[in-house]
Amino acid sequence: MPMDQDPNHGGTNADGSKNAKYCSYCLVHGQFADGFKTSGEMAAFVRGKLKEMGYGWLKRWFFSSHISQLERWKKPA
């Protein structure tokens, strides 16, 4: 979610400070609130929401195709 569209302008870290990397729907008190265990689960959810919003298959694929590359899903080095 673009931060300029997030009503709270970002999630919150464990200490209550703002987090500019994740939206307020995703990060609450330093924890991911959505419950997704894998990037595939998140991609399927996003595609479903986009379908509900009337997006065609190509846009659904495009908007969800890089979810697995987001920092959240990268394995620690």
Secondary structure, 3 states (H helix, E strand, C coil): CCHHHCCCCCEECCCCCEECCCCCCCEECCEECCCCCCHHHHHHHHHHHHHHCCCCHHHHHHHHCCHHHCHHHCCCC
